[in-house]
């Protein structure tokens, strides 16, 4: 498996997603709740994949292009 493939499998905690995006905790959880940012839950732990973050960024870019 390539390094890029391994990186795409990485799961980030909500605080890590907050640091990566600059969003507040409540915004990250609202995005998860609304389904705009996909996440997984194992036990009590909520995680967001690198792929889900990239897809959300792509969604924002698509929405920005439509608004322009």
DAFEN-V527411 format. One line per field, one symbol per residue. ss: DSSP state (H for helix, E for strand, L for the rest). psi: psi as a letter, one per 20 degrees, with the letter a starting at -180 (. if undefined). A space follows every 50 residues. Layout:
ss = ???
psi = ???
This chain:
ss = LLHHHHHHLLEELHHHHHHHHLLLHHHHHHHHHHLLLLLEEELLEEEEEH HHHHHHHHHHHHHHHHHL
psi = prhgghhiippqrghghghhhjqrghgghggghijhoqrqpocjppqpqh ghgghgghgggghhhhi.
